């Protein structure tokens, strides 16, 4: 599953819900499992943006973080989540 363009969390496509973040993403078609790592056995997403985040972007990143708060990440899963 691609992180932003595909429906994989909830009923919304993240690209549509957070379109301003999508436009500045360096990784528009990256799959979920390629956007993070497992330091200390905890999944940590690593977002990459084309330019510095202004205050409005910080608000959108917080919205994205809130959306992802209930995702159950799984280390050995093909996609990276349950």
Secondary structure by P-SEA (a helix, b strand, c coil): ccccccccccccccccccaaaaaacccccccccccccccccbbbbbbbbcccccaaaaaaaaaaaaaacccccccccccccc
